[in-house]
Amino acid sequence: MDTLSIKIALWWLISIVIASQDNNAGVGRHQHLHLHRPQNVFNNSIRLPIVYVYTVVPAVCKGGLPEYIRTSVEQGIDTQPDCDVVLVSNFGDCVHIKKSVRRLARLKLVDSTEIASLRTKEFANLSTNIFQTDGAGELWMTSALRFFILEDLMLTHGYHELIHVEADNMMYGRLMSLLPILRSGYRGLAATPLNTDKSFITASVLWISRLGALLKFNNYLLSLGLNKNQYWTRYLKWLRQYACCKKGGVDPDQHGNGIKPFAINEMSMLAFYHHEHPSEFKLFPVVPAHPYITNRYVANMSDYGPGGLQVGPATGHGVWDPNSWGQLLGGTSSKNGRDKGFTDSSHIAGQAIRLNDCTIRMLCGTTSSVFAVF
């Protein structure tokens, strides 16, 4: 996780201006389940859970909680006073992690080892045959396992809705102000598309409107691992068009060319689920409203902005960051990453920035002509 970017994620009154060079502002069934709708009550008011998940593997336990995660969690606490900020980690496997955060006021700690269901353990076992390991962090396996951890959390703590935020995100503004839009316009699940062919969707921010929607998605992940109803075969067939080819890759053809192993990850699995169930898994806007340059070689970026054809309803004037805005403004990991100003031409936001004569900068959220980054 240390090699991931610090992503600007979220919300209402923020801070980025897109302005053209002439200074015109851009316009912006394994267990018995009780599917009831309990309320999370604190001081007689409903509090939205904002949930971070960090699974520690033995190779990185001694280092404790990475500093960037602590920073993100602290900032989440500061900006979301009317929400429950929750950190779920396998504290039982690594005492160093709990020591890192035990003095953070208003942070709820949940040990994933104490709430793990049989379904979660089953998927963890299946994951060893699904994902390529990275030699230490097992990023792809733990990234997918978090969806089952979120299921365990909802079941054991009575949460009927929540927002999961990746731990390298920064939040600005109040999420509670978006609840009416999320509840009415994003029933089911919602997350952020990374590229225009929608072969990668990130859970940089994952909205879960009800437990049943998450259960259905996790049933799908189990079906992939078991190849139930040929789900794994269908997934690989769909993925090949986007991630082929590599000698010795996964599911090689008669010439020995297969799918690039890195492409088999939770992002492409989210994307295939969206491909199969678009009405149950919607996409957030990831670029602001703007008269984008269009040509025959690129998709219309406006399709991925507020009111766009590829995304759900506008969340005010805001957009949600799958990766690129934070990489541009904050840079990527100092250890293996790049300095500020990085853009990726394969990303929706990267293309929008590169192809339009714009300057991106951080301003106070009360400044006029700003659009929100959610």
Number of C-alpha atoms within 10 A of each C-alpha: 16 17 12 16 23 26 27 26 24 23 26 23 20 22 22 23 26 26 20 14 11 8 10 11 17 20 15 19 7 8 8 6 11 10 12 13 12 11 14 18 11 11 6 7 11 14 20 22 22 22 23 24 23 22 23 21 16 10 11 13 17 13 12 16 20 16 12 17 22 16 14 21 27 18 15 27 20 15 16 20 14 17 21 22 23 20 20 20 23 21 21 13 16 20 13 15 22 18 12 15 19 11 9 13 9 14 17 15 17 18 17 25 16 12 17 18 19 12 19 22 15 12 22 19 13 17 19 13 11 19 20 17 15 11 8 10 17 18 20 20 24 20 18 22 21 21 22 24 26 26 21 20 20 18 18 13 12 17 21 20 22 20 21 22 23 23 25 23 26 24 24 22 20 19 21 17 13 13 15 11 14 22 15 10 15 23 18 22 23 27 29 29 32 25 21 20 14 20 22 23 25 23 22 24 24 20 27 24 21 20 24 17 15 21 17 13 22 20 15 18 26 21 16 22 20 15 15 13 10 11 17 19 14 13 18 19 13 15 20 17 11 16 19 17 18 14 14 15 17 20 16 17 13 7 8 13 16 20 24 20 19 15 21 19 18 24 23 22 24 24 25 21 18 22 14 11 12 14 14 16 23 23 25 29 32 29 27 30 24 18 13 16 14 14 9 6 6 13 17 19 24 23 17 27 27 25 18 18 13 19 21 21 20 19 23 16 21 26 26 27 30 29 29 28 27 24 25 25 20 18 21 24 17 12 8 9 15 17 13 13 15 18 22 16 15 12 19 25 28 21 19 24 22 12 16 16 15 19 15 15 12 12 13 12 18 10 13 11 16 25 26 25 28 28
